[in-house]
Amino acid sequence: MVYCTLKAADLLDLSLHPRSQKRRCLSFVKTFYPLFEDCLYKLSHVQRRSFVELKHMLASNPSSHHRFGIWLGEVGWQDKHTIAVRLHTITMPATVYLITGGCRSGKSSYAQALCEKLGSSTPIYLATSSSQGEYVDADMVDRIQRHQKDRETRLAGWKTIEAPLHPSEHLEEMVERVVLVDCLTLWLTNFMLEYKVFSLTGEDITAHERITAAEQASDAIKQEIETMIAQWNTTFVFVTNEIGSGNHASDAVSRTFVDHQGWLNQFVASKAKLVVHMVSGCPNVVKKFDDSGRGAKGSWMTQDDKDDAKLLDTFLSSRSMTMDSKGYFMVKLDENRIVASFYSCIVNDKGEVCDLQGNKIKCCNGGSKREPMKVWRGRTAKELTTAIFEVWDDAKKLDFTIGHAAYIGRELQRAEHCLYSNIPYQQD
């Protein structure tokens, strides 16, 4: 939950509860600040009138509803010049895939092919080690340089980022991109070195110090991963090692590392939609998408085709999209029908939500839900797209982009599929 105050002086003060949400909330405010500024400008003309306007100015960015999960709570005056707004936010995480396996099992090659299959124009290779870093010895420098030469040959067209500890500092470069993180094992090693669990020069520490430092290192890398995957419009493919599947480690330091590597793998796997275990170059899917309703019995598509389609669908759903500033569509299933509703975002000088002709629309009072401007019910996507884009006269007054119209058509097709397959539908 985020508490915001909007002041007439175009200032936005943010108080946070709990404090751990600070980074997420600041990102939220950065995204919506231009919208708040517009609200402030309009509110200066209506002063102590209804705050319906504020709610629907937020609603004028319709993608926020299904991308960020914004729910508006109480709105009221804090003092003569300050409006207090309580926003309930639901975080939409990034899409995460985990590719695991032993040494030379083919996991990196599989992960690279997966990234290219998703169709990103310029995938990002996030190397968790650097030959110029402080966490490498002579052998590691040689290995890293060989990897760099190999990437120049095999990953033409990719962008490389080297970040031994804090790749979240590069999140702005990862927006709407596929990011291959290779690998968790080296990344955890860097944190273990940073927290002095072990060292490249052989300094010794007590067992208690080692255990405490290892827990701190493990917590730090998990927090970094949480920060990264909070960015909803990025797809992450993590590569890791199953180092606990071999011989039992012979010393306490190695056993400590193996334990925390296993726990880290479990942590990332819990966030992943897909987990693949590589053995001798052969992929074994150990956690997969829920593909209920995707294809019927007798489908000509192979299971691999269906899996690839689901991966690509998920990636394409993470794109941002420009909607019509005058309103937005919501699609749902209700009583064996597909229901499409158009909600206006047009506000008059009194702070009232209007239709395209300027007539006031019945709006929310207190906690009640405001009314849509127009509602269509049908049994097929073709029936509804015809009614909206060909029959509805007001459609000509909307600033439909090709992308927005295509999005509505896709959603109606998905809703039709869910209706006839008897499976739940949720707007993308």
N, C-alpha and C positions, 0 to 999 in steps of 0.2 A: 504494500500500500504506500502511495506517495502523497505527501501533503504539499500543496503548492499555494503560494499567494501571488495574486496578480495586482500590480499597482498601476495607478493612472499615469505614473511617471515613466511607463514602459520599463519598469524594473521587475525582475522575476526572482523572488526569494524562495529558496528551497530548504525546507526542514525535513529531515529524514528519520524514519523509524521502521526497522532498526538501522543503526549506523552501517551495518555490513552491506546495505543496499546502495551505498553512496555511488559507487562507480556505475551501477546499472541505472540509477535514477538520473545521474548527470547525463548519461547517454540519451536517456528518454527525453530530457528537457532540451538537449541540443537538437534532437530530431524535430521536436514540435515547437521550438521557440518562435519561428516565423509565424506559425499559426496563432500562437498566443499574442504576438504583437498586433496582428490583425484584430483579434478579439478586443484588445485594449483600446485600439483606435475607435472601434465601434461603440464600446461600452462607455467611452467618455461622453457620448451623445445621449445615452439613455439613463446614465447614473443609477438611481435606486430602483429601476424597473426590474422586470422579471429577468432571470438569468438563463432562460431557455436559449437565448442567443448564443451564450458561451458554449452550451452543450452542443449546439448544432454547428457552430463554427469548427469545433473539434471533429464533428461528424463529417465535415466537408472533406476530410481526408479519409475516404471510406476504406482504403487499404489498411488503415490502422486497426480496424475492427477484427480482421481475420489474420493480420500479420503480427500485431503486437498484443491483441486481446485487451483492448482498452474498455473498461467499464467505468462509467461516471457515477460517482456517489453524491454526497451532499455538496451543495453550492450555496454560499451565503456571504453576507458582508461581515468582515472581521472588524473593520472600523469604517469611518466615513469615506476613506479613499482606497480601501483594500478589499479585494474579493478573495475569499478563501475557497479553494476547490479541493475536494478529495477524490483522487483517482485510484481505482483498483486496477492493478496491472498484472497480467499473466505473462510470464516470460516464455517466448517461443525459442527453443534452443536450436543450434545448428544441427545439420545432418552429420552423423558420425558413422564411419565404417572402421573396423579393426581387422587388420591382416596379421596373423601371428604364425609362428613356425620356428623350426630350428635353423641353425647356420646353413646357408646355401640351399635352403628348401624352395627357393623361387618366390619368396614373399614380396620382395621389392619389385621384381618384374611384373608379378600379378597386380600389385598395387598401381604401378605406372600404367598398365593397360586399362585398369578400371578407371583411372582418372581421365584418360584420353577417351574412353567410351562414353563418359558423361557429357562430352560435347563442349566443355569450357574452351573458349577461344585461346586463352593463355593460362594453362595450369601453373600452379606454383609448387616448386620443390622446396620444402622447408627442411634444410639440413640442420640437425641439432648438434653439429660439431663444426669446428672451423680450424684450419691448419694454422691460423694466426692467433688462436685462443690460448688461454693459460691452462686449459684442461687436457693438453695433449703431450705425449712424449714422442720420441723420434719415430717409433713404429706407427703410431697413430697419424703423424704427419704424412708418412709415406702412404698409408691406406687412404687418407682423405684426398690426397693429390691424385691417386689412381681413380677414386670415385669421381672427382671433378672432371678428369679427362673423359671418363666413361659417360658422364652426363652430357658433355658437349657433343658426343656422337649420337647417343640414343634419345636425348631429350631436347632436340632442336625445337625452338618455339616456346619452350618453357621459361618461366622466370624463376631464378634461384634466390632464396633468402637464407643466409646463415645466421642462426640465433641459438647459441649454446644454452642460454638460460631463459630469456624472456621474449619469446616470439610474439606475445600479445602486443608488444610495442609496434608491430607491423600490421595490426588488424585492419587499418584503413586500406592497405594495399590488397587485402583479401576479400573485400566486399564482392559478392556475386561470383566468386571464383572457387575452383576446386583446389584444395591444398593437400599435398602429400607430405606428411610428417614422418621423416625417416631418420632416426627411429627413436622409440621410447626408451630403449635400453641405454643408448649413448646419452640421451637427455637426462635420464635418472642418474647416470654416472657423473655427469657434470654437477648436478645438485649434491650428490654425495661428496664430491670433492669440495664444493663450495662450503658445505657445512662440516668439513673436516672429519667425515666418517672414515675416510682413508686418504692417503696423499700419494703423489707421484714420487716423492722423495723418501717415503718410508717412515714418517714420524708415527710413533705409537701413542695410543690413547687407552684409557681404561675401558673395561667392558660397559660400565654404566654410561660413560661419556659417548661411547660408540652407539649404544642403543638410543640414547636421547637425540643425538645428532641425526641418526638415520630416520627417526620419526619426524624430526623437523624438516629434513630434506624431502621426505615423502609427502608431508603436508604441503610444502611449498610448491612442488611440481603439480600436485592435484589442484591447488588453487589457481595455478597458471592455466591449466587445462580448462577449469571451470570458466575462467575469464574469456578464453578463446571461444569455447563452444556456446557462450551466451550470445554470440553474434549470429542471429538467425539466418542471414542470407549468405552464409559460407558453408561449403561442404568440406569436411575434413576426413582424410583417409590416413589413419595411423598405422604404422608398421612397428611390430614389436617382436621380441624373441621369447620362445618357451624354454628359457634356460634351466627351469626346474625339472625338465624331462630327462636330463642326462644323469651322470653320476652325482652322488651326494657330495656337496662341497666339503673339502678337507679342513678348512680353517674357519674361524669364527667370523672374520670379515666377509669372506665369500658367502657364507651361509646367511649373514645379515642382508647382503645385497640380493641374493636369490629370493629371500622371503619378500622383500619390498618390491622386487620386480614382479613377482606373482600377484601381490596385492594391487599393484598399479595396473597390471593387465586386467584384473577383475573389475577395477574401478572404471576403466575405459570401456570394457565390454558391457558394463551395465548401462552406459550411455549410448551404445552403438545400436543402429538398426540392423546391421549385418556384421557377423563375425565369421571370418574364413580362416581355417587352419591349413597351412600348406605342408604337404609331405612329399618330398622328392619331385617337386614341381607340379603336384596334383592338388587342386583346391578341394577342401572338404568344408562345406558350409555347416557350421555348428550353431549359428543363430541367424535366422532369416526374417525377411519382411513378412508381415501378415498379408497374404495375398488373397484373402477371402473375397470372392466375387470377381476376381480378375481371371476371366476366361471360364468357359463351361466345359463339361466333359465332351471329349471329341474335338476340342480345339486343335486347329492345325499348327498353332504355335508350340514350339518345344518349351520345356520348363526353363531352359537357359534364356530363350527369347522373352518369356514372361518376366524373369528376374531382371533382365537388362531393361525392359520397358519400365518396370517399377523403379529402378535406380534412376533412369532418366526423368521419369515423372517427378520424383522427389526433388531432383536438382532443379528442374524447371519451375517448381513451386516456390523456390527460394528467391526468385527474381522480384525486384520492386517493379511497380507498374503505375503509370499515370492514369488516374481516373477522371471522370467528368466533375468539374468543380460545382456543378449545379445539383448534383445528387448522386446516389449510388443504389445498386441493386443488392438485395439479399435473396437467396434461394434456399428452400427447405422442402421437405416432404411432409404432407399433412393429409390424413384421411384418404390414402390411396391416390393422391394427386401431387403433381409438382406445383409448388407455389413460388412465384417470382414477385417480389415487392420492390417498388421504387420509392426511396425516401428522399425528399427534397432537402437541400442545404441552403436554399435561398432565404435570406433574412431581410425583413424590411427595417425602417428606421426605428420602429417600436420594439425591435427585438423579437418579432413574431416570425415563425417559419411559414413560408408561403408556397403556393404552387407556381407553375410557370407563367400563369396569368396574373400573379400578384395577390391571389385570394388566400386569406389566412387558412392554415391547416390546423385541425384539432391537434393539440400538442400535449405533451406530458405535463401533468400537474402533480406535484409531490413526487411520489414514487411510481406513478402510472407510466405506461409506455406510450410514446407518441404514435400517431397514426401514419401509415404510409400514404403517399400521394396517389399511388395506383397499385392495384393488385391483379395478377393474372393467375388463373388455375388451369392446369391442363394435364394430359396423360402422356404427352411426348414432347421432346425437345423441339421438334420441327413445328409443332402446334404453337408453342410459346414464342419461339424466335420469330415466326411469322406475325403473331399478334403484336409483339413489341416493336419490331423493326419495319414492318410493312403496313400494318393496320393502324397503329397508334399514331395519331396526328402529332402529338407533342414530341415524338422522337426526333422530328426535324429541328426542334428548338434546342436539342441537347448537343453538346460538343463531343460527340462520340469519336474517340480515336479508334483506329483499326484494332489496336491491342485491347482496348476496353471491350469492344464488340465481340472480338474473338474470345475473350475471357468469359463473357456472359454465355456465349454459345457452348463453350467447353463445359461450364458448370451445369448448364441445363442437360447436356448429354450425360454427364456423370450422374446427375440426379435421376434421369430416366433409367440408366443402367441399374442404379441401386433400387429404384422402385420395382423393377421387374425381376430383380435377383433376390428381393426380400432381404436386403442388407442395409445397415445404417448409412446415412449420407451426412457429410459435414462439408460445408462450403470451404473451398481451398483459399 
